[in-house]
Amino acid sequence: MQILKLAPGDLLFLKKPHPCGGNQFRVLRAGSDVRMICLTCGHDMTLDRVRLERAVKKRVPNEPQKEEPI
């Protein structure tokens, strides 16, 4: 099984929706446990990595902000 590379700021789309109806989450902290926030209702939750990796449908990596030259 391939380990999913997660970083703070990544956007996750899960297979099952959150009770509020949303399925988009932003990663706040990644480690053996992953802390994320629901983008629909703002609920903050922590899941263990193994359980989360099975639930992820799609991952959109965080793009660093590009500064415009002056």
Buried (B, 14 or more C-beta within 10 A) or exposed (E): EEEBEBEEBBBBBBEEEBEEEBBBBBBBEBEEEBBBBBBBEEBEEEBEBEEBBEBBEEBEEEEEEEEEEE
